[in-house]
Amino acid sequence: MKPIKKLNKLKHVEAFIQADYLKGYEYVDKAGELVNKFYLGNTPPKFSMNLDGLIILQPDTKTKEIKISPLSFWAHFLIPDSLDQIGQLFEKKLELVHKVIKPEDYSRLGWRNYFILEVDTQENDSFKRKFVPSEKFDFKQSIFSIKTGLFDNNFNIVPASKKDDPKSPAILFDVDTFIQYGKSVNIQKIINDLKDMALLIRGEQFLEIINQIIDQN
């Protein structure tokens, strides 16, 4: 299989970003105010709410859903246009939530991405053989972990298929990039690290890791 030279050779089909915070229980008193913040003009958002959290569906045209809870802010994106786009969308909403519920500090930041590599049948068979002892075994899943600077990364490799053609093979790279802070940090640190994560994921080091997985013997 040929090495990947640019990230856009992988189809970025889904992404999730989550920031965990401390003392976010003002959510309980401010949930209604949060709903008001996500009106689109005069149209109220589609939402469900309880003490565990507030889920808002499609708060904008690019975001599938968000969840605000006393413990974290989470966002889900489908078919994102770019890493920068979803990073900026998350940052904007996080700042809004932060101003309303005023969490004390943050303890963790994670960014999970699903990338699809489309392959032909021969490439797919060759790729899967690299992960099993013999042809008697079926390849179902493989997980690799690596630390890059401040960030931990889990690469989960799973056989897949094209959504519009289930008989055509593909490979799913489920990549979870995160940082668990030893000491709690403020929102500006979260925003800075979010930008650094985007730089990492679209950078040469990330592609090198992907290519090492593809080319392993």
Secondary structure, DSSP 8 states (H G I E B T S, - for coil): -----SGGGSEEEEEEEEEEEES-TTHHHHHHHHHHHT-BTTB--EEEEETTEEEEEEEETTEEEEEE-SSEEEEEEES-S-HHHHHHHHHHHHHHHHHHH--SEEEEEEEEEEEEEE--HHHHHHHHHTTSSSTTS----EEEEEEETTEEEEEEEEEEEETTEEEEEEEEEEEEEEEEEEEEE-HHHHHHHHHHHHHHHTSHHHHHHHHHHHH--
